[in-house]
């Protein structure tokens, strides 16, 4: 075997090792994210069971807010604000951006109630998932997201946005205007392009 062939073979082996190493690293990162965010089962507004990490977060840029369907104040206002954000991201909702509304009151927020709330507030669209389910599952997830409260009337109106693959997360304050939120989401989407 001549020197050129040996060098070419060595470069090919190095490239394969680099690829395998990056795949293992990515798998480890995904496993850590799944463990942190949990893969607990929830139920969407269409009555379908989903796993929180695998079906909702994985490979997405997400915007997460916290609602309860009997809310007459902040929840409808934040939902309306997010519909304006959605309009500013035309063509990107569902891929890669997913809007996620988590119930703070699963005892009353049935899938049908969540569906009705979404429809009433012009938010029942592809790429926007309303989630309810067992109280213990929602409480666990909401605690991990740092938004748990015992008194749903006093819940935070802060939203979270993140590029799950890049592990890049940011808080969105309720007073931020839709164009500002759109710009933040565009930055999160750029993380995918850069990686």
Secondary structure, DSSP 8 states (H G I E B T S, - for coil): --HHHHHHHHHHHHHHHHHHHHHHHHHHHHHHHHHHH---EEEETTS-EEEIIIIIITT-EEEEEEE-TT-SSHHHHHHHHHHHHHHHTTTTBTTTEEEEEEES-TTT--HHHHHHHHHHTT--STTEEEEE--HHHHHHHHHHTT---S-GGG----EEEEETTTTEEEEE-TTS-HHHHHHHHHHHHHHHHH-
